[in-house]
Amino acid sequence: MTTELLKTALNATHRRMGAKMVPFGGWDMPVEYSGIIAEHMAVRTKAGLFDVSHMGRVDIEDGPQAGSAFALLQSITCNDVAKLQLGQAHYTALLNARAGIVDDILIHKISDRHYFLCINAARRAQDLAWIRVNNQHGARITNRSDETAQIALQGPRALAILQPFTKTDLAAIRYYWFTSGEVMGVPARIARTGYTGEDGFELYIPVAESERIWNGLLEAGKHEGLLPAGLGCRNTLRLESAMLLYGHDMDEATTPLESNLGWITKLDKGEFLGREVLQEQKAKGVAQQLVGFRMIDRGIARDDAPVWKDGQKIGKVTSGSHAPFLKQNIGLARVPSANAKPGERISIEIRGQMVAAEVVPTPFYKRSKN
């Protein structure tokens, strides 16, 4: 028995444009148009346009009791929702009672009574079920995924391409902040966020207008070097920037502290799911860590490749690829904490051969903000 893949509102558009389509998290999505390397370099140096409507979008609002939306989110995520200001977004993780990561998400604060979540496509059902089962606060939870589309314009020329289509002063939106406005006359939530390590914007718009906005941006962006971009380069871009991929670099069996996410783990904010486990890990130290590595010898370490040290298998690669902008072969691996120090030499098994690699600091790439 086969399950039919889900499709975004732009599915037919991608096919008309000649995109190579692949199954991803239950969705039929474009992996590339003109090639992963060309699209990757366009995003790093000019701009790329992504259809990311397969992501989930959820409103969390106060129910009968004031403060219930805040209380719910504060209790199931590890970052501190109290620190969010109106119009600000932050990266965080939904946790289970063992501090395992149910999903990594973005929370946007629309008002003191209203928050907006962006969640992973493949985790939509699990996330909604988990939020609902932990909603002892009476918050109102509304899945907006099917009525909204999400387009990401990413790259150093993103602002110049988008600005003519909106009266909103895009330069005034700080990184990881958002506002409401119009794009091509269409009501839109405009967020200065993304998953590429570049400057750019994510547009949350009505599904019915997504094709017009997609085509309009592509046409206007031609002279700036804008290319349509697929999930292939989205993966290489996020890896160069050491942004984690759910299901590979983290999952329900790993905690934020084991996944190099201590920076979003706020143990002093009060009670939340998994806090006791994290407190104990913080006090004793974690047994394993997620580290970055670069290949010393030739070879690309793919996901799940075994990691060796002194003849012992000590871990595995969680993400690995060629990095087109850096022109290196890089990756992330889960290894014992004793082997996590930058400069540590390791071996990675690639097609039965031991290939030399070195643990290095992350991110591998960080954009210039000049």
DADA-V541793 format. One record per backbone hydrogen bond with DSSP energy under -1.0 kcal/mol. NH is the residue of the N-H (numbers start at 0). CO is the residue of the C=O. If there is no record, write none. Layout:
nh=NH co=CO
nh=NH co=CO
This chain:
nh=5 co=25
nh=10 co=7
nh=13 co=9
nh=14 co=10
nh=15 co=11
nh=16 co=12
nh=17 co=14
nh=18 co=13
nh=19 co=31
nh=21 co=28
nh=23 co=26
nh=26 co=23
nh=27 co=5
nh=28 co=21
nh=30 co=19
nh=38 co=34
nh=39 co=35
nh=40 co=36
nh=41 co=37
nh=42 co=38
nh=43 co=39
nh=44 co=40
nh=45 co=41
nh=47 co=153
nh=48 co=226
nh=49 co=151
nh=51 co=149
nh=54 co=51
nh=55 co=118
nh=57 co=116
nh=58 co=141
nh=59 co=114
nh=60 co=139
nh=61 co=112
nh=67 co=64
nh=70 co=66
nh=71 co=67
nh=72 co=68
nh=73 co=69
nh=74 co=70
nh=76 co=72
nh=77 co=92
nh=82 co=79
nh=83 co=80
nh=86 co=108
nh=87 co=84
nh=88 co=175
nh=89 co=106
nh=91 co=104
nh=93 co=102
nh=94 co=75
nh=95 co=99
nh=98 co=95
nh=100 co=250
nh=100 co=253
nh=101 co=93
nh=102 co=93
nh=104 co=91
nh=105 co=117
nh=106 co=89
nh=107 co=115
nh=108 co=87
nh=109 co=113
nh=110 co=113
nh=114 co=59
nh=115 co=107
nh=116 co=57
nh=117 co=105
nh=118 co=55
nh=122 co=119
nh=123 co=120
nh=126 co=122
nh=127 co=123
nh=128 co=124
nh=129 co=125
nh=130 co=126
nh=131 co=127
nh=132 co=128
nh=133 co=129
nh=134 co=131
nh=135 co=133
nh=139 co=60
nh=141 co=58
nh=143 co=56
nh=148 co=204
nh=150 co=202
nh=151 co=49
nh=152 co=200
nh=153 co=47
nh=154 co=198
nh=156 co=45
nh=157 co=154
nh=160 co=156
nh=161 co=157
nh=162 co=158
nh=164 co=161
nh=165 co=162
nh=169 co=167
nh=171 co=168
nh=172 co=169
nh=175 co=191
nh=176 co=173
nh=177 co=86
nh=178 co=189
nh=180 co=187
nh=182 co=185
nh=183 co=164
nh=185 co=182
nh=187 co=180
nh=188 co=203
nh=189 co=178
nh=190 co=201
nh=191 co=176
nh=192 co=190
nh=200 co=152
nh=201 co=190
nh=202 co=150
nh=203 co=188
nh=204 co=148
nh=206 co=146
nh=208 co=205
nh=209 co=206
nh=212 co=208
nh=213 co=209
nh=214 co=210
nh=215 co=211
nh=216 co=212
nh=217 co=213
nh=218 co=214
nh=219 co=215
nh=220 co=216
nh=223 co=220
nh=224 co=221
nh=225 co=220
nh=226 co=46
nh=228 co=48
nh=230 co=29
nh=231 co=30
nh=233 co=229
nh=234 co=230
nh=235 co=231
nh=236 co=232
nh=237 co=233
nh=238 co=234
nh=239 co=235
nh=240 co=236
nh=241 co=238
nh=242 co=237
nh=246 co=249
nh=247 co=244
nh=248 co=244
nh=253 co=250
nh=258 co=255
nh=260 co=255
nh=263 co=260
nh=264 co=261
nh=265 co=77
nh=268 co=265
nh=272 co=74
nh=274 co=271
nh=277 co=273
nh=278 co=274
nh=279 co=275
nh=280 co=276
nh=281 co=277
nh=282 co=278
nh=283 co=279
nh=284 co=280
nh=288 co=334
nh=290 co=332
nh=292 co=330
nh=293 co=357
nh=294 co=328
nh=295 co=355
nh=296 co=355
nh=303 co=316
nh=304 co=301
nh=306 co=314
nh=307 co=346
nh=308 co=311
nh=311 co=308
nh=313 co=306
nh=314 co=306
nh=315 co=333
nh=316 co=304
nh=317 co=331
nh=318 co=331
nh=320 co=329
nh=322 co=327
nh=326 co=322
nh=327 co=322
nh=329 co=320
nh=330 co=292
nh=331 co=318
nh=332 co=290
nh=333 co=315
nh=334 co=288
nh=336 co=286
nh=338 co=335
nh=339 co=336
nh=342 co=358
nh=343 co=340
nh=345 co=356
nh=346 co=307
nh=347 co=354
nh=348 co=305
nh=349 co=352
nh=352 co=349
nh=354 co=347
nh=356 co=345
nh=357 co=293
nh=358 co=343
nh=359 co=291
nh=364 co=239
